[in-house]
Amino acid sequence: MKKSKPYDLEDRTLVFAKNVRSLVKEMPNNLSNFEVSKQLVRSSGSVGANYIEANESLGKKDFKMRIKICRKEAKESRYWLRLSDTSDREHLNEKRNDLVQESTELMNIFGAILKKSG
């Protein structure tokens, strides 16, 4: 009997970054979204990139530092998502709200990892 593989956090952070990029492509092209979009794309991608780095860490101290960065980047992504202008388009608001929820969950996961790593 096969064991089901637990949801891979590397995959989850990749899906998060891809979903952010999908939202950014649909957001209105205006001055306020120009900088917000660039920052959002960077921070959302950084969550997963730093998690990969944490998994290849050189020791416990390096691991914890990278996990802290993951949590920080997830929090920053949430900020940029909240600041983004979706021009009250219902489907964009829904996508953004889902991504805000996912960034919050990622923050909580990385916080729990930090607590467990002592």
Order of alpha helices (4+ residues) and beta strands (2+ residues): alpha-alpha-alpha-alpha
